[in-house]
């Protein structure tokens, strides 16, 4: 894309055509790249969603008629020279979020906005970027993040659209006066910004030239002087203007100084003015007797009526003006998604229905452990005195009624291997709307992506880990954390095996991977010193009950009950905790020694299991094989915990309360 330039003039860039953008965009409804021009709009050939264009710019919001069109001669402040110089070195695509009307638009930059400026390429919401995964080599967002209601979600979206190795550069507020209220949500410390981007490899988080302390003092004092003159008049303004930093520092250092002119002038400013640069806020709140779902899920809006909150949700669009420059901020919260995407909670909806029947659907054509996942839910609901059925290779009802809860484990197998061969696409969509989906997949795997696509129309998602629950929510999907609990069938067939019968020292059960194979090979001498049983299965095809190297049901229970230690190694370099494997192990009083994992709560390392770095696992095995009393103490504590406080009965009861 060429730009016209002349000495002393800003560049006059042209917008990208729809044809140029199509290869980069995706539908924000179904997540697929099936957008095609239709008249003057874009239409998704996958889900039939239609997106309007405004002045030739595609608009990915539910209210395109409310999008503001900025004057063609409007100019925003330029990007810092250091950032612009870095951008010029990048060959691939760059996404500029909140670009405003850039004075210099680089040929490879896509400018993303909420309003339509002269250089805007795409309009949408920074929390739901309408771009394909791994599209951009770089992303910049100048002075935007303080105005986003969910910065972590926006950061996750940036991570999604960046290519591996892609770089993000973010400028956001710390000590700045309130601006563009009520859409100024966060002034983040260095540690807050780093937390938002904790999933990235952070190379630096520093104070840039335009954020130095002189800038802070200048903006705060300028704003204070302006509002003091507006409130008290010119005489007070002049007296205040003649004060020194030393005068103000005395107020901080000495309580005796908090009674003079400066203190009184600031203290008596109206509250709405003090709010613009206060050091903090005091909040008092009362839990209402009948709190609505909206009130309970939206931080800061618990006192709003539903109509008021929905009005705010449907009009969250604005342009921010500051001394940093004017930027149009990407903030939209369509009413239909207010309590689903933007303020995600562990509750789907308020319902007065009485569930008395549960059917858990699974296919025999997929991995056998999916059936075991389904059995855990069936037993948990049955223990809560519900009519609970394990429905293997059966078809859910399109209209289950209010009293029937339908759960599918797991859609990427149940739909792909079974239901797709039984029903039409329309019938399957109708069924999807009537069921909840159970996930046991790790984020960023192909199966997880398939799950996301399959579950978009579902009533909701139950996920067994907090880590993956968060990943679903970041993609705008309704998900609650539903951990796996103890089920009695984990111990079936083991009543004749005593503690003295634990003849196997170390057991390993898992599918083959380069990482696992290397670990077992490197530490073969340790495993050879003990009575070890290492069972490795193939991953290419589903594992059935009779698959070689796969242990299920009674055979697995007896193996664990006969083993002292079970070793767990992640298949790839991640920290995903293998919950089903762990609970089965603990239920049989076998010590679970696992590679370091995240989100193991409420299990406690050292009390219920042992976590260690990968190369430290063999040493832990040897220690506990040589310290039998310590091993027995941990396994007995773990068994008591999972059977008494972490049973499927208790966890399913909590799930029912959330429904």
C-alpha positions as CSV (number, residue, x, y, z in Angstrom):
1,X,0.0,0.0,0.0
2,X,1.6,3.3,-1.1
3,X,1.3,6.6,0.7
4,X,1.6,10.1,-0.7
5,X,4.1,12.3,1.1
6,X,5.5,15.8,0.9
7,X,7.9,17.7,3.1
8,X,6.2,18.8,6.3
9,X,3.0,17.0,5.6
10,X,1.7,13.9,7.2
11,X,1.2,10.7,5.1
12,X,-2.1,10.3,3.4
13,X,-2.8,6.5,3.6
14,X,-5.4,4.5,1.8
15,X,-7.6,1.9,3.5
16,X,-7.3,-1.8,2.7
17,X,-10.0,-3.3,0.5
18,X,-12.2,-6.1,1.8
19,X,-10.4,-8.5,-0.7
20,X,-7.1,-7.7,1.0
21,X,-8.5,-8.4,4.4
22,X,-10.4,-11.6,3.8
23,X,-7.5,-13.9,4.2
24,X,-6.8,-12.5,7.7
25,X,-10.3,-12.3,9.1
26,X,-12.5,-14.8,10.9
27,X,-16.1,-14.9,12.0
28,X,-16.5,-13.9,15.7
29,X,-19.6,-16.0,16.0
30,X,-18.3,-19.4,14.9
31,X,-14.6,-18.7,14.7
32,X,-14.2,-19.9,11.2
33,X,-12.5,-18.3,8.2
34,X,-15.5,-18.5,5.8
35,X,-16.2,-14.8,5.3
36,X,-17.3,-13.8,1.8
37,X,-18.5,-10.5,0.4
38,X,-22.2,-10.3,0.1
39,X,-23.6,-7.1,-1.5
40,X,-21.8,-4.4,0.6
41,X,-21.5,-6.7,3.6
42,X,-19.5,-9.7,4.7
43,X,-21.3,-13.0,5.4
44,X,-20.0,-16.2,7.0
45,X,-20.7,-19.2,4.9
46,X,-20.3,-21.5,7.9
47,X,-22.9,-20.0,10.4
48,X,-24.5,-17.3,8.1
49,X,-23.6,-14.4,10.4
50,X,-23.6,-11.1,8.5
51,X,-21.3,-8.2,9.2
52,X,-22.0,-4.7,7.9
53,X,-19.5,-2.3,6.4
54,X,-19.3,1.4,7.3
55,X,-17.5,3.6,4.7
56,X,-16.2,0.3,3.3
57,X,-14.8,-0.8,6.7
58,X,-16.0,-4.2,8.0
59,X,-17.7,-3.8,11.4
60,X,-17.6,-6.8,13.8
61,X,-20.1,-5.6,16.4
62,X,-23.8,-6.2,16.9
63,X,-24.6,-2.5,16.6
64,X,-23.0,-1.2,13.4
65,X,-25.5,1.7,13.2
66,X,-24.0,3.2,16.4
67,X,-20.4,3.3,15.1
68,X,-19.1,6.8,15.0
69,X,-17.5,8.1,11.8
70,X,-14.7,10.6,12.5
71,X,-14.0,13.6,10.3
72,X,-11.5,12.8,7.5
73,X,-9.1,15.6,8.6
74,X,-9.0,14.3,12.2
75,X,-5.4,13.4,13.3
76,X,-4.3,11.5,16.4
77,X,-1.0,12.1,18.1
78,X,1.9,10.2,16.5
79,X,3.3,6.9,17.7
80,X,6.5,7.3,19.6
81,X,9.5,7.4,17.3
82,X,11.1,4.4,19.0
83,X,8.0,2.2,18.4
84,X,7.6,3.5,14.9
85,X,11.2,2.7,14.1
86,X,10.7,-0.9,15.4
87,X,7.5,-1.3,13.4
88,X,9.3,-0.3,10.2
89,X,11.7,-3.2,10.7
90,X,8.9,-5.9,10.6
91,X,8.2,-7.6,7.3
92,X,5.0,-9.4,8.3
93,X,1.6,-8.0,9.3
94,X,1.3,-5.7,12.3
95,X,-2.0,-5.1,14.2
96,X,-2.4,-1.6,15.7
97,X,-5.3,-1.8,18.3
98,X,-6.8,1.6,19.0
99,X,-4.8,3.3,16.3
100,X,-7.0,6.4,15.9
101,X,-6.2,8.3,12.7
102,X,-2.5,7.5,12.3
103,X,-0.3,10.2,10.9
104,X,2.0,7.6,9.4
105,X,0.4,4.3,8.3
106,X,2.8,1.6,7.4
107,X,1.9,-0.7,4.4
108,X,1.9,-3.8,6.5
109,X,-0.2,-2.5,9.4
110,X,-3.8,-3.3,10.0
111,X,-5.5,-0.5,12.0
112,X,-8.2,-1.8,14.4
113,X,-10.7,0.6,16.0
114,X,-14.2,1.0,17.4
115,X,-14.9,4.3,15.5
116,X,-14.2,4.7,11.8
117,X,-11.2,7.0,11.3
118,X,-9.6,7.9,8.0
119,X,-7.1,5.1,8.3
120,X,-9.2,2.4,10.0
121,X,-9.1,-1.0,8.4
122,X,-11.4,-3.0,10.7
123,X,-13.9,-2.1,13.4
124,X,-14.5,-4.4,16.4
125,X,-13.9,-5.3,20.0
126,X,-10.4,-5.9,21.4
127,X,-11.8,-8.6,23.7
128,X,-12.9,-10.6,20.6
129,X,-10.5,-9.9,17.8
130,X,-11.9,-10.9,14.3
131,X,-8.6,-12.3,13.1
132,X,-7.4,-15.8,12.5
133,X,-5.0,-17.5,14.9
134,X,-1.3,-16.7,14.5
135,X,-1.8,-14.0,11.8
136,X,0.4,-11.1,13.0
137,X,4.1,-10.7,13.5
138,X,3.5,-7.8,15.9
139,X,0.7,-6.1,17.8
140,X,0.8,-2.6,19.3
141,X,-1.8,-1.0,21.6
142,X,-1.1,2.6,22.6
143,X,-3.0,3.9,25.7
144,X,-5.9,1.4,25.3
145,X,-5.6,-1.2,28.1
146,X,-6.7,1.2,30.9
147,X,-10.1,1.4,29.0
148,X,-10.7,-2.3,28.6
149,X,-13.1,-4.0,31.1
150,X,-11.1,-7.3,30.9
151,X,-7.5,-6.6,30.1
152,X,-6.5,-10.3,30.6
153,X,-9.0,-11.4,28.0
154,X,-7.7,-8.8,25.6
155,X,-4.1,-9.9,26.2
156,X,-5.1,-13.5,25.6
157,X,-6.7,-12.4,22.2
158,X,-3.4,-10.7,21.3
159,X,-1.5,-13.8,22.2
160,X,-3.9,-15.9,20.0
161,X,-3.5,-13.7,16.9
162,X,0.3,-13.4,17.2
163,X,2.6,-15.8,15.4
164,X,5.0,-17.9,17.6
165,X,7.8,-15.5,18.3
166,X,5.6,-12.5,17.6
167,X,6.0,-9.4,19.7
168,X,3.5,-7.1,21.5
169,X,4.2,-3.5,22.5
170,X,1.7,-2.0,25.0
171,X,1.5,1.5,26.5
172,X,-1.0,1.9,29.3
173,X,-1.7,4.1,32.3
174,X,-0.4,4.0,35.9
175,X,-0.5,7.5,37.5
176,X,-3.0,9.3,35.2
177,X,-6.1,11.3,36.0
178,X,-9.5,9.8,35.3
179,X,-10.4,10.3,31.7
180,X,-13.3,9.2,29.5
181,X,-15.4,8.2,32.4
182,X,-17.1,5.8,33.0
183,X,-14.8,3.8,30.6
184,X,-11.6,4.3,32.5
185,X,-11.3,1.0,34.4
186,X,-7.6,0.4,35.3
187,X,-4.5,2.3,36.2
188,X,-2.1,-0.6,36.4
189,X,1.2,-0.9,38.2
190,X,4.2,-2.6,36.5
191,X,3.1,-5.8,38.2
192,X,-0.4,-5.5,37.1
193,X,0.6,-5.1,33.4
194,X,3.0,-8.1,33.8
195,X,0.1,-10.1,35.2
196,X,-2.1,-9.3,32.3
197,X,0.6,-10.6,29.9
198,X,1.8,-13.4,32.2
199,X,1.3,-16.0,29.3
200,X,3.9,-14.2,27.3
201,X,7.7,-14.2,27.6
202,X,8.1,-10.7,29.0
203,X,11.3,-9.1,27.9
204,X,10.9,-5.7,29.5
205,X,8.3,-3.7,31.4
206,X,9.7,-0.2,31.9
207,X,8.8,3.5,31.9
208,X,8.9,5.0,28.4
209,X,9.7,8.6,27.6
210,X,6.1,9.7,27.3
211,X,5.3,8.2,30.8
212,X,8.2,9.6,32.8
213,X,7.5,11.3,36.2
214,X,7.6,14.8,34.6
215,X,4.7,13.8,32.4
216,X,2.8,12.5,35.5
217,X,3.4,15.6,37.6
218,X,2.6,17.8,34.6
219,X,-0.7,16.2,33.8
220,X,-1.9,15.9,37.4
221,X,-1.0,19.5,38.2
222,X,-2.5,20.9,35.0
223,X,-5.8,19.0,35.6
224,X,-5.9,20.1,39.2
225,X,-5.3,23.8,38.4
226,X,-8.0,23.7,35.7
227,X,-10.6,22.2,37.9
228,X,-9.7,24.4,40.9
229,X,-10.2,27.5,38.8
230,X,-13.5,26.1,37.5
231,X,-14.6,25.5,41.1
232,X,-13.2,28.3,43.2
233,X,-12.2,31.0,40.7
234,X,-9.0,32.7,39.5
235,X,-7.8,33.9,42.9
236,X,-7.5,30.4,44.4
237,X,-6.2,29.2,41.1
238,X,-3.3,31.7,41.2
239,X,-2.5,31.0,44.8
240,X,-2.4,27.3,44.1
241,X,-0.3,27.8,41.0
242,X,2.4,29.6,43.1
243,X,2.7,26.6,45.5
244,X,5.8,24.4,45.2
245,X,6.5,20.7,45.3
246,X,8.1,21.3,48.7
247,X,4.8,22.7,50.0
248,X,2.9,19.6,48.8
249,X,5.5,17.2,50.1
250,X,4.9,18.6,53.6
251,X,1.3,17.4,53.5
252,X,2.5,13.8,52.9
253,X,5.3,13.9,55.6
254,X,3.5,15.9,58.4
255,X,0.0,15.5,59.7
256,X,0.3,19.0,61.1
257,X,0.4,20.4,57.6
258,X,-3.0,18.9,56.7
259,X,-5.0,21.9,57.7
260,X,-3.7,24.8,55.6
261,X,-4.7,26.3,52.3
262,X,-3.5,23.5,50.0
263,X,-5.1,20.8,52.1
264,X,-8.4,22.6,52.5
265,X,-8.6,23.5,48.8
266,X,-8.2,19.9,47.7
267,X,-10.3,18.4,50.5
268,X,-13.3,20.6,49.7
269,X,-13.4,19.9,46.0
270,X,-16.6,18.2,44.9
271,X,-16.4,14.4,44.9
272,X,-16.7,14.1,41.1
273,X,-13.6,16.3,40.7
274,X,-11.7,14.5,43.5
275,X,-12.4,11.2,41.7
276,X,-10.3,12.4,38.7
277,X,-7.0,12.0,40.5
278,X,-7.7,10.5,44.0
279,X,-5.1,8.2,45.5
280,X,-7.8,5.6,46.0
281,X,-11.4,4.8,46.8
282,X,-13.5,3.7,49.8
283,X,-16.3,1.3,48.9
284,X,-19.2,0.1,51.0
285,X,-21.5,-2.5,49.7
286,X,-24.5,-4.6,50.8
287,X,-25.5,-7.9,49.4
288,X,-29.1,-7.5,48.3
289,X,-31.7,-10.0,49.5
290,X,-32.7,-10.9,46.0
291,X,-29.6,-10.4,43.8
292,X,-30.1,-11.0,40.1
293,X,-27.6,-13.0,38.0
294,X,-26.5,-9.7,36.4
295,X,-25.9,-8.0,39.7
296,X,-23.9,-10.9,41.1
297,X,-21.7,-11.3,38.1
298,X,-20.7,-7.7,37.1
299,X,-18.1,-6.2,39.4
300,X,-19.1,-2.6,40.2
301,X,-22.7,-2.9,38.9
302,X,-24.4,-4.8,41.7
303,X,-26.8,-2.0,42.4
304,X,-27.8,-1.5,38.8
305,X,-31.1,-2.7,37.5
306,X,-31.0,-5.1,34.6
307,X,-32.4,-2.5,32.2
308,X,-29.8,0.0,33.3
309,X,-26.9,-2.4,33.0
310,X,-28.1,-3.6,29.6
311,X,-28.3,-0.1,28.4
312,X,-24.7,0.5,29.4
313,X,-23.8,-2.8,27.7
314,X,-25.3,-1.8,24.4
315,X,-23.7,1.7,24.4
316,X,-20.1,1.1,25.5
317,X,-18.5,3.0,22.6
318,X,-16.4,6.0,22.9
319,X,-13.4,8.0,21.8
320,X,-10.8,9.0,24.4
321,X,-9.0,12.4,24.4
322,X,-5.9,12.9,26.4
323,X,-2.6,14.7,26.2
324,X,-1.2,11.4,24.9
325,X,-3.3,11.8,21.8
326,X,-6.7,10.8,20.7
327,X,-7.4,7.1,20.4
328,X,-10.6,5.3,19.7
329,X,-10.9,2.6,22.3
330,X,-12.2,-0.9,21.4
331,X,-14.9,-1.4,24.0
332,X,-18.2,-3.1,23.2
333,X,-20.4,-5.3,25.2
334,X,-23.4,-6.4,23.2
335,X,-26.4,-7.0,25.4
336,X,-26.8,-10.6,24.3
337,X,-23.3,-11.5,25.6
338,X,-23.3,-9.3,28.7
339,X,-23.3,-12.1,31.3
340,X,-21.9,-14.8,29.1
341,X,-18.7,-13.5,27.5
342,X,-17.7,-10.2,29.1
343,X,-18.2,-10.9,32.8
344,X,-17.9,-14.7,33.0
345,X,-18.8,-16.4,36.2
346,X,-19.2,-19.9,37.4
347,X,-23.0,-19.7,37.0
348,X,-24.8,-20.0,33.6
349,X,-28.3,-18.8,34.4
350,X,-30.9,-18.5,37.2
351,X,-33.4,-21.2,36.9
352,X,-36.2,-22.5,39.1
353,X,-36.4,-25.8,37.3
354,X,-36.1,-29.0,39.3
355,X,-33.8,-31.5,37.6
356,X,-34.7,-35.0,38.5
357,X,-33.1,-37.0,35.6
358,X,-29.6,-36.9,34.1
359,X,-28.4,-38.7,31.0
360,X,-24.7,-38.7,30.3
361,X,-23.9,-39.4,26.6
362,X,-20.7,-41.0,25.4
363,X,-19.6,-43.1,22.4
364,X,-18.0,-46.5,22.5
365,X,-16.1,-45.6,19.3
366,X,-13.8,-43.1,21.2
367,X,-11.2,-43.4,23.9
368,X,-12.3,-45.7,26.7
369,X,-11.4,-43.2,29.4
370,X,-14.3,-41.0,28.1
371,X,-16.6,-43.7,29.3
372,X,-14.9,-43.5,32.7
373,X,-15.3,-39.8,32.8
374,X,-19.0,-40.3,32.1
375,X,-19.3,-42.9,34.8
376,X,-17.9,-40.4,37.4
377,X,-20.7,-38.0,36.6
378,X,-23.4,-40.7,36.5
379,X,-22.3,-42.0,40.0
380,X,-22.2,-38.5,41.4
381,X,-25.7,-37.6,40.2
382,X,-27.0,-41.0,41.3
383,X,-25.6,-40.4,44.8
384,X,-27.6,-37.2,44.9
385,X,-30.7,-39.3,44.4
386,X,-31.3,-38.3,40.7
387,X,-32.3,-40.8,38.0
388,X,-28.9,-41.0,36.4
389,X,-28.2,-43.0,33.2
390,X,-25.0,-43.8,31.3
391,X,-26.1,-43.5,27.6
392,X,-23.5,-45.2,25.4
393,X,-24.1,-44.7,21.7
394,X,-27.5,-43.1,22.2
395,X,-28.9,-39.9,20.7
396,X,-29.8,-37.0,23.0
397,X,-33.3,-35.5,22.8
398,X,-33.8,-32.3,20.9
399,X,-36.4,-31.1,23.4
400,X,-35.4,-32.6,26.8
401,X,-37.8,-30.5,28.9
402,X,-37.1,-28.7,32.1
403,X,-36.4,-31.8,34.3
404,X,-33.9,-33.6,32.2
405,X,-30.2,-32.6,32.2
406,X,-28.3,-33.9,29.1
407,X,-24.5,-34.1,29.2
408,X,-22.1,-35.1,26.4
409,X,-18.6,-36.5,27.0
410,X,-16.7,-35.3,24.9
411,X,-18.1,-33.7,21.7
412,X,-15.0,-34.1,19.6
413,X,-15.5,-37.9,19.8
414,X,-19.2,-38.2,20.4
415,X,-20.1,-35.9,17.5
416,X,-17.2,-36.7,15.1
417,X,-17.2,-40.5,15.5
418,X,-20.8,-41.2,16.2
419,X,-23.5,-38.5,15.8
420,X,-22.2,-37.1,12.5
421,X,-22.9,-40.5,11.0
422,X,-26.5,-40.7,12.3
423,X,-28.1,-37.3,11.8
424,X,-28.1,-34.3,9.5
425,X,-26.2,-31.1,10.2
426,X,-29.4,-29.2,11.1
427,X,-30.5,-32.0,13.5
428,X,-27.1,-32.0,15.2
429,X,-27.2,-28.2,15.7
430,X,-30.6,-28.6,17.4
431,X,-29.3,-31.3,19.7
432,X,-26.2,-29.2,20.5
433,X,-28.5,-26.5,21.9
434,X,-30.0,-29.0,24.3
435,X,-26.9,-30.4,25.9
436,X,-24.0,-29.5,28.2
437,X,-20.5,-30.6,27.1
438,X,-17.8,-32.1,29.3
439,X,-14.2,-31.4,28.4
440,X,-11.1,-33.2,29.4
441,X,-8.8,-31.8,26.8
442,X,-5.6,-29.7,27.2
443,X,-5.7,-26.1,25.8
444,X,-4.0,-25.4,22.5
445,X,-4.3,-29.0,21.3
446,X,-6.1,-29.9,18.1
447,X,-8.8,-31.7,20.2
448,X,-9.4,-28.5,22.2
449,X,-9.9,-26.5,19.1
450,X,-12.4,-29.0,17.7
451,X,-14.1,-28.9,21.1
452,X,-14.4,-25.2,20.9
453,X,-16.1,-25.3,17.5
454,X,-18.4,-28.1,18.5
455,X,-19.6,-26.5,21.7
456,X,-20.4,-22.9,20.5
457,X,-24.1,-23.7,20.4
458,X,-24.2,-25.8,23.6
459,X,-25.9,-24.8,26.8
460,X,-22.6,-24.7,28.5
461,X,-19.2,-26.5,29.1
462,X,-18.1,-28.4,32.2
463,X,-14.3,-28.6,32.3
464,X,-12.3,-30.7,34.7
465,X,-9.4,-28.2,35.2
466,X,-9.3,-24.5,36.1
467,X,-6.7,-23.9,33.4
468,X,-8.8,-25.1,30.5
469,X,-12.0,-23.4,32.0
470,X,-10.1,-20.1,31.7
471,X,-9.1,-20.9,28.1
472,X,-12.7,-21.5,27.2
473,X,-13.9,-18.3,28.8
474,X,-11.1,-16.3,27.0
475,X,-12.8,-17.5,23.8
476,X,-16.2,-16.2,24.9
477,X,-17.6,-19.7,25.7
478,X,-19.8,-20.4,28.8
479,X,-17.7,-22.7,31.0
480,X,-17.5,-23.6,34.6
481,X,-14.8,-25.5,36.5
482,X,-16.2,-29.0,37.3
483,X,-13.3,-31.0,38.9
484,X,-13.3,-34.8,38.9
485,X,-14.0,-36.5,42.2
486,X,-13.7,-39.9,43.7
487,X,-16.0,-42.6,42.4
488,X,-16.5,-46.0,44.0
489,X,-15.8,-47.9,40.8
490,X,-12.2,-46.9,41.1
491,X,-11.8,-49.5,43.8
492,X,-14.0,-52.3,42.2
493,X,-12.3,-55.7,42.1
494,X,-9.6,-54.9,44.7
495,X,-11.2,-56.1,47.9
496,X,-8.9,-59.2,48.0
497,X,-5.7,-57.1,47.7
498,X,-4.0,-56.1,50.9
499,X,-1.3,-53.6,51.6
500,X,1.2,-56.5,51.9
501,X,0.4,-57.4,48.3
502,X,1.9,-54.3,46.8
503,X,4.6,-56.2,44.9
504,X,5.1,-53.5,42.2
505,X,7.4,-50.7,43.2
506,X,6.9,-48.3,40.3
507,X,4.1,-48.2,37.7
508,X,3.9,-46.0,34.6
509,X,0.8,-45.9,32.4
510,X,0.7,-43.5,29.5
511,X,0.7,-43.0,25.7
512,X,4.0,-42.7,23.9
513,X,5.6,-39.3,23.3
514,X,9.1,-38.1,22.5
515,X,9.3,-36.5,26.0
516,X,8.1,-39.6,27.9
517,X,10.2,-42.0,25.9
518,X,13.3,-39.9,26.5
519,X,12.6,-39.7,30.3
520,X,12.1,-43.4,30.6
521,X,15.3,-44.1,28.6
522,X,17.4,-41.7,30.6
523,X,16.4,-43.2,33.9
524,X,16.2,-46.8,33.0
525,X,18.9,-47.7,35.6
526,X,16.6,-46.5,38.4
527,X,13.6,-48.4,37.1
528,X,15.7,-51.5,36.7
529,X,16.8,-51.5,40.3
530,X,13.2,-51.9,41.4
531,X,10.3,-54.0,40.4
532,X,8.8,-51.6,37.8
533,X,6.0,-52.0,35.3
534,X,6.1,-49.5,32.5
535,X,3.1,-49.7,30.1
536,X,3.2,-47.5,27.0
537,X,0.3,-47.3,24.6
538,X,0.0,-45.8,21.1
539,X,-1.8,-42.5,20.6
540,X,-2.7,-42.6,16.9
541,X,-6.0,-44.4,17.5
542,X,-8.6,-44.4,20.3
543,X,-7.7,-46.7,23.2
544,X,-10.4,-49.2,23.9
545,X,-10.7,-51.5,27.0
546,X,-8.7,-54.2,25.1
547,X,-6.1,-52.0,23.5
548,X,-2.6,-53.4,24.1
549,X,-0.8,-51.5,26.8
550,X,-4.0,-49.8,28.0
551,X,-5.4,-50.7,31.4
552,X,-9.1,-50.0,32.2
553,X,-11.7,-51.0,34.7
554,X,-10.9,-53.9,37.1
555,X,-7.5,-54.6,35.5
556,X,-6.3,-51.0,36.1
557,X,-7.7,-51.0,39.6
558,X,-5.9,-54.1,40.6
559,X,-2.7,-52.9,39.0
560,X,-2.8,-49.6,41.1
561,X,-3.8,-51.4,44.3
562,X,-0.7,-53.7,43.8
563,X,1.7,-50.8,43.2
564,X,3.5,-48.5,45.7
565,X,4.2,-45.6,43.4
566,X,2.7,-44.3,40.1
567,X,4.9,-42.0,38.0
568,X,3.2,-39.3,35.9
569,X,5.1,-37.4,33.2
570,X,3.3,-34.8,30.9
571,X,3.3,-35.9,27.3
572,X,4.6,-32.5,26.1
573,X,6.2,-29.5,27.7
574,X,3.2,-28.1,29.6
575,X,2.0,-28.0,33.2
576,X,-1.5,-29.5,32.7
577,X,-2.5,-31.7,35.6
578,X,-3.8,-35.2,34.7
579,X,-6.8,-35.3,37.0
580,X,-8.4,-38.6,36.1
581,X,-5.1,-40.5,36.4
582,X,-4.4,-38.8,39.8
583,X,-7.8,-39.5,41.4
584,X,-7.7,-43.1,40.3
585,X,-4.2,-43.5,41.8
586,X,-5.2,-41.9,45.1
587,X,-8.3,-44.0,45.3
588,X,-6.1,-47.1,45.4
589,X,-3.7,-45.7,48.0
590,X,-0.9,-45.6,45.4
591,X,1.6,-42.7,45.8
592,X,1.2,-40.3,42.9
593,X,4.6,-38.7,42.0
594,X,4.0,-36.3,39.2
595,X,6.0,-33.8,37.1
596,X,5.3,-30.2,38.3
597,X,1.7,-29.2,37.4
598,X,-0.5,-26.2,37.8
599,X,-3.9,-26.0,39.3
600,X,-3.8,-29.1,41.5
601,X,-6.0,-27.4,44.2
602,X,-7.5,-28.6,46.5
603,X,-4.9,-31.4,46.5
604,X,-1.7,-30.3,48.4
605,X,1.8,-31.2,47.3
606,X,3.6,-33.2,50.1
607,X,0.3,-34.0,51.8
608,X,-1.7,-35.8,49.1
609,X,0.9,-36.3,46.3
610,X,4.4,-35.5,45.4
611,X,5.4,-33.0,42.7
612,X,8.9,-32.7,41.3
613,X,10.8,-31.3,38.3
614,X,11.0,-33.9,35.6
615,X,14.6,-35.0,36.3
616,X,13.9,-35.1,40.0
617,X,11.2,-37.7,39.8
618,X,13.5,-40.8,40.0
619,X,15.1,-39.5,43.2
620,X,11.6,-39.0,44.8
621,X,10.7,-42.5,43.8
622,X,13.8,-43.9,45.5
623,X,13.2,-41.8,48.6
624,X,9.7,-43.0,49.2
625,X,10.5,-46.6,48.4
626,X,13.1,-46.4,51.1
627,X,10.8,-44.5,53.6
628,X,7.8,-46.6,53.8
629,X,6.2,-44.8,56.8
630,X,6.3,-41.5,54.9
631,X,4.8,-43.1,51.8
632,X,1.9,-44.7,53.8
633,X,1.2,-41.4,55.6
634,X,0.7,-39.5,52.3
635,X,-1.4,-42.2,50.6
636,X,-3.7,-42.6,53.6
637,X,-4.1,-38.8,53.9
638,X,-4.9,-38.7,50.2
639,X,-7.4,-41.6,50.3
640,X,-9.2,-40.0,53.2
641,X,-9.4,-36.6,51.5
642,X,-10.7,-37.8,48.1
643,X,-13.3,-40.2,49.6
644,X,-14.6,-37.9,52.3
645,X,-14.1,-34.4,50.9
646,X,-13.6,-34.7,47.2
647,X,-16.2,-37.3,46.1
648,X,-18.2,-37.2,42.9
649,X,-21.3,-36.9,45.0
650,X,-20.2,-33.6,46.6
651,X,-18.8,-32.2,43.3
652,X,-22.0,-33.0,41.4
653,X,-24.1,-31.5,44.2
654,X,-22.1,-28.2,43.7
655,X,-22.6,-28.4,40.0
656,X,-26.4,-28.8,40.4
657,X,-26.4,-25.7,42.7
658,X,-24.7,-23.7,39.9
659,X,-27.4,-24.8,37.4
